[in-house]
Amino acid sequence: MSSLIKISPSILSADFSKLGNEVISLEKAGADYIHIDVMDGHFVPNLTIGPEVIKKLRPLTKKTFDVHLMISPVDNFIKDFADAGADIITFHPEATSDVSKTIKLIKNQNKKVGISLKPKSEIKLIKDYLSEIDLVLIMSVEPGFAGQKFMPEVLEKTKAIRKLINEKKLSVDVEIDGGINFENCSKAKDAGANILVSGSTIFKENKGDLKKNIEILRNN
């Protein structure tokens, strides 16, 4: 199964004073995607980066930019992030008044579409849209800050979503984000996740050996 697992390091845990170098180092270390958390201080209680930063990072790597928009209302910003270089644009159903419209806006930019569920968000919010999207992002912490502890209760939700996807014979990735480390990554995979987002573990474990940490997460 490890050959099917993708690792998407979250640059929220990177050194922002040398963000470009961090992204280059992640590519060299074998990252599959680069996970970029965008927060507005309104939908979630933190502020991070906007499209201009992504635009500056884009020429530095050919890796997939996996952009998670935690902003509301989200529709107004989709084109900006698409133009900046996002490859996957993920949004929260609570951040839009019309989920189908938001999906279409992203597809009109020729980008892959993801929908994210917070720990307390129910599957019914996205169930009817699974055939229209490319990815489900399951938050295993309350979104907003790096370094939080993994919430194991989301594993049942992960299993249920993977079961739905398989029953419908869909090609939809299941990504999990929040507190993913060497101890719980295998549980996330067993529950059906095939993309793991990790920040603190990748940047801080083993004295910051990015390549080693990515490989452990992929193969554990």
KOLRO-746719 format. One line per field, with one value per residue (C-alpha): x, y, z; residue number from 1; residue in three letters. Coordinates in Angstrom, 2 decimals. Example, Ala and Ser with C-alpha at 12.3 -4.5 7.8 and 13.67 -1.06 7.14 Angstrom:
2
X = 12.30 13.67
Y = -4.50 -1.06
Z = 7.80 7.14
i = 1 2
aa = ALA SER
END
This chain:
220
X = 0.00 2.90 3.48 -0.01 0.51 1.29 2.88 1.86 4.08 2.39 4.48 2.59 5.36 8.18 10.55 8.70 11.90 13.19 9.99 11.29 14.27 11.99 9.81 12.87 14.14 10.78 10.89 14.42 13.32 10.65 7.43 4.56 2.59 3.15 0.29 -0.52 -2.93 -4.72 -6.54 -8.43 -8.76 -12.54 -13.47 -10.65 -8.86 -5.53 -4.05 -1.53 -0.64 -2.38 -2.08 0.97 3.11 1.96 2.73 6.32 6.74 5.28 8.40 10.53 8.98 6.89 5.29 1.52 0.36 -2.32 -4.08 -6.53 -8.72 -10.03 -11.66 -15.24 -16.91 -14.61 -15.92 -14.43 -10.87 -10.86 -9.60 -6.83 -5.46 -5.87 -3.94 -1.26 -0.49 -2.70 -3.20 -5.77 -8.17 -9.95 -12.75 -15.15 -18.88 -19.64 -17.68 -20.05 -23.78 -23.76 -21.37 -22.12 -21.41 -18.07 -17.11 -17.91 -15.89 -12.83 -13.34 -13.71 -10.14 -9.02 -8.04 -8.75 -11.46 -11.29 -13.86 -12.76 -14.59 -13.71 -13.72 -17.35 -18.61 -20.91 -20.46 -23.92 -22.51 -20.47 -22.11 -24.03 -20.94 -18.48 -18.92 -18.06 -14.79 -11.26 -10.42 -11.92 -9.76 -10.53 -9.34 -8.06 -7.61 -9.69 -8.27 -6.26 -2.88 0.00 1.24 -2.11 -2.81 -4.44 -8.13 -8.57 -12.36 -12.10 -10.85 -14.41 -15.42 -12.44 -13.50 -17.08 -15.99 -13.64 -16.48 -18.82 -16.20 -15.56 -19.26 -19.78 -16.66 -15.23 -11.63 -11.50 -8.50 -8.91 -6.50 -6.08 -4.56 -3.82 -1.37 -0.21 2.96 4.95 2.66 -0.73 0.03 -0.62 -4.06 -4.91 -3.86 -5.78 -8.88 -8.61 -6.51 -4.09 -2.68 -1.13 -0.57 2.08 3.88 5.53 6.62 8.28 10.05 11.02 11.57 15.02 16.64 14.65 15.74 12.97 13.73 13.86 10.66 8.75 9.86 8.86 5.40 5.04 6.17 5.14
Y = 0.00 2.37 2.91 4.44 6.80 10.42 12.81 16.46 18.44 21.48 24.61 26.07 24.42 25.67 28.54 31.48 33.53 31.13 29.70 29.39 27.33 25.16 24.35 23.47 21.24 19.45 18.63 17.25 15.23 13.40 15.22 14.38 17.58 20.89 21.60 25.29 26.40 29.67 31.18 34.44 35.08 34.88 31.33 30.08 31.96 32.53 34.45 32.89 33.60 34.89 34.35 36.62 34.29 31.26 33.13 33.71 30.05 28.63 28.94 27.15 23.68 21.56 19.74 19.85 22.81 21.39 24.57 24.40 27.51 28.21 31.46 32.68 33.53 31.43 32.07 35.57 34.24 31.08 32.78 34.57 31.31 29.50 32.25 32.16 28.51 26.25 22.78 21.49 23.93 22.63 24.49 23.93 23.46 25.88 28.61 28.83 29.31 26.98 24.01 23.06 26.60 26.64 23.29 24.68 27.84 25.73 23.42 26.44 27.34 23.83 22.92 19.81 20.20 19.22 19.55 19.55 18.41 19.79 17.25 17.98 18.42 15.62 13.49 14.47 17.92 16.44 13.08 14.32 15.93 13.03 12.31 15.95 16.28 14.88 14.88 14.82 16.43 15.25 17.52 15.57 18.76 21.93 24.05 27.13 26.27 23.85 21.44 20.23 16.70 14.19 13.50 9.72 10.00 11.18 7.75 6.39 9.27 8.49 4.84 5.83 8.23 5.67 3.12 5.55 6.30 2.61 1.78 4.46 3.25 6.77 7.87 10.29 10.78 10.82 13.19 13.62 16.64 17.42 15.95 13.21 11.60 8.36 6.75 7.40 7.52 3.79 4.16 6.93 4.74 1.75 3.95 4.72 7.87 7.81 11.34 12.36 16.00 16.54 19.63 19.48 15.85 16.45 19.65 18.82 15.09 13.52 16.96 18.14 15.36 15.96 12.98 10.53 11.85 11.74 8.14 7.05 8.54 6.93 3.46 3.08
Z = 0.00 0.66 -3.05 -3.27 -0.32 -1.08 1.41 1.38 3.78 5.29 4.94 7.91 9.96 7.73 8.48 6.90 6.75 4.07 2.65 -0.90 0.24 2.37 -0.66 -2.76 0.06 0.29 -3.43 -3.09 -0.04 -2.03 -1.15 -3.49 -2.91 -1.15 1.25 1.62 4.35 3.64 6.63 6.86 10.60 10.10 9.08 11.33 14.12 12.37 9.46 7.09 3.47 0.37 -3.38 -3.78 -1.65 -3.65 -6.87 -5.68 -4.69 -7.90 -10.11 -7.51 -7.91 -10.25 -7.33 -6.97 -4.89 -2.61 -1.45 1.45 1.61 5.10 4.05 3.85 1.56 -0.56 -4.09 -4.35 -4.04 -6.18 -9.35 -7.42 -6.02 -9.33 -11.12 -8.40 -9.18 -7.08 -8.59 -6.11 -4.44 -1.37 0.40 3.29 2.58 5.43 3.59 0.63 0.12 -2.91 -2.92 -6.54 -7.71 -5.87 -7.41 -10.87 -10.22 -9.39 -12.38 -14.66 -13.67 -14.73 -11.18 -9.15 -6.51 -2.87 -0.09 3.54 6.65 10.07 12.94 13.83 10.25 9.13 6.02 4.79 3.94 1.08 0.33 -2.71 -4.26 -4.20 -7.91 -8.75 -6.82 -6.80 -3.10 0.40 3.07 6.58 9.35 12.35 14.38 14.60 11.77 12.64 14.12 13.54 16.19 17.53 18.75 16.41 17.12 16.71 16.56 12.93 11.85 11.79 9.52 7.29 7.02 6.20 3.45 1.90 1.98 0.20 -2.45 -3.06 -3.21 -5.84 -7.70 -7.71 -8.14 -5.21 -2.96 0.81 2.52 6.28 7.98 11.61 14.09 11.72 13.10 13.03 15.63 14.03 10.29 9.85 11.47 9.02 6.09 7.45 7.69 3.98 3.67 0.73 1.18 4.49 5.39 8.02 9.21 12.61 12.22 8.86 9.85 13.44 13.94 13.43 13.62 10.62 8.25 5.69 3.47 6.37 7.92 4.63 4.03 7.53 7.10 3.68 4.75 8.41
i = 1 2 3 4 5 6 7 8 9 10 11 12 13 14 15 16 17 18 19 20 21 22 23 24 25 26 27 28 29 30 31 32 33 34 35 36 37 38 39 40 41 42 43 44 45 46 47 48 49 50 51 52 53 54 55 56 57 58 59 60 61 62 63 64 65 66 67 68 69 70 71 72 73 74 75 76 77 78 79 80 81 82 83 84 85 86 87 88 89 90 91 92 93 94 95 96 97 98 99 100 101 102 103 104 105 106 107 108 109 110 111 112 113 114 115 116 117 118 119 120 121 122 123 124 125 126 127 128 129 130 131 132 133 134 135 136 137 138 139 140 141 142 143 144 145 146 147 148 149 150 151 152 153 154 155 156 157 158 159 160 161 162 163 164 165 166 167 168 169 170 171 172 173 174 175 176 177 178 179 180 181 182 183 184 185 186 187 188 189 190 191 192 193 194 195 196 197 198 199 200 201 202 203 204 205 206 207 208 209 210 211 212 213 214 215 216 217 218 219 220
aa = MET SER SER LEU ILE LYS ILE SER PRO SER ILE LEU SER ALA ASP PHE SER LYS LEU GLY ASN GLU VAL ILE SER LEU GLU LYS ALA GLY ALA ASP TYR ILE HIS ILE ASP VAL MET ASP GLY HIS PHE VAL PRO ASN LEU THR ILE GLY PRO GLU VAL ILE LYS LYS LEU ARG PRO LEU THR LYS LYS THR PHE ASP VAL HIS LEU MET ILE SER PRO VAL ASP ASN PHE ILE LYS ASP PHE ALA ASP ALA GLY ALA ASP ILE ILE THR PHE HIS PRO GLU ALA THR SER ASP VAL SER LYS THR ILE LYS LEU ILE LYS ASN GLN ASN LYS LYS VAL GLY ILE SER LEU LYS PRO LYS SER GLU ILE LYS LEU ILE LYS ASP TYR LEU SER GLU ILE ASP LEU VAL LEU ILE MET SER VAL GLU PRO GLY PHE ALA GLY GLN LYS PHE MET PRO GLU VAL LEU GLU LYS THR LYS ALA ILE ARG LYS LEU ILE ASN GLU LYS LYS LEU SER VAL ASP VAL GLU ILE ASP GLY GLY ILE ASN PHE GLU ASN CYS SER LYS ALA LYS ASP ALA GLY ALA ASN ILE LEU VAL SER GLY SER THR ILE PHE LYS GLU ASN LYS GLY ASP LEU LYS LYS ASN ILE GLU ILE LEU ARG ASN ASN
END
